[in-house]
Amino acid sequence: MSEMTPLPTRFLRTREAGDFLGLSGRTLEKHRTFGTGPTFRKIGGRVVYAVSDLQAWADLGAKSSTADPGRTRPALRP
């Protein structure tokens, strides 16, 4: 049996990450500023998001009922 090589991490720029989450790039920028958004990286001065980090952040908001306790951290307004 041959070993499977793991796929390399896929990174998305802010606009693509916003499209993936159904948010605007500007909303992700605000989350980044206030520290309420998904984990990001700066590579060569560019902000990128790993798809797995976007999925993990989105999963933080998973609920089965509107009565479920807790809430995701909202973007703060200045």
ZIDASUL-V196010 format. One record per pair of residues at least 4 apart in sequence whose ideal C-beta (glycine too) atoms are under 7 Angstrom apart, sorted by the first residue. I is the first residue (numbers start at 0). J is the second residue. D is the distance in whole Angstrom. If there is no record, write none. Layout:
BEGIN
i:I j:J d:D
i:I j:J d:D
END
This chain:
BEGIN
i:8 j:49 d:5
i:9 j:50 d:5
i:10 j:47 d:4
i:10 j:48 d:7
i:10 j:49 d:6
i:11 j:15 d:4
i:11 j:16 d:4
i:11 j:19 d:6
i:11 j:47 d:7
i:11 j:48 d:5
i:11 j:50 d:6
i:12 j:16 d:7
i:12 j:45 d:7
i:12 j:47 d:6
i:13 j:17 d:6
i:13 j:24 d:5
i:13 j:27 d:5
i:13 j:28 d:7
i:13 j:46 d:6
i:14 j:18 d:7
i:14 j:24 d:4
i:15 j:19 d:6
i:16 j:20 d:6
i:16 j:27 d:6
i:16 j:48 d:4
i:16 j:53 d:6
i:17 j:22 d:5
i:17 j:23 d:5
i:17 j:24 d:4
i:17 j:26 d:7
i:17 j:27 d:5
i:19 j:53 d:6
i:20 j:53 d:6
i:20 j:57 d:6
i:22 j:26 d:4
i:22 j:27 d:6
i:24 j:28 d:6
i:25 j:29 d:7
i:26 j:30 d:7
i:26 j:74 d:7
i:27 j:31 d:6
i:27 j:36 d:6
i:28 j:32 d:6
i:29 j:33 d:6
i:29 j:74 d:4
i:30 j:35 d:5
i:30 j:36 d:3
i:30 j:74 d:5
i:31 j:36 d:5
i:31 j:39 d:6
i:33 j:74 d:6
i:33 j:75 d:5
i:35 j:72 d:4
i:35 j:73 d:7
i:35 j:74 d:6
i:35 j:75 d:7
i:36 j:56 d:7
i:37 j:48 d:6
i:37 j:52 d:5
i:37 j:53 d:5
i:37 j:56 d:4
i:38 j:52 d:4
i:39 j:46 d:5
i:39 j:47 d:7
i:39 j:48 d:5
i:40 j:47 d:5
i:41 j:45 d:7
i:41 j:46 d:6
i:42 j:47 d:6
i:48 j:52 d:6
i:48 j:53 d:5
i:50 j:54 d:6
i:51 j:55 d:6
i:52 j:56 d:6
i:53 j:57 d:6
i:54 j:58 d:6
i:59 j:71 d:5
i:60 j:71 d:4
i:62 j:67 d:4
i:63 j:67 d:6
END
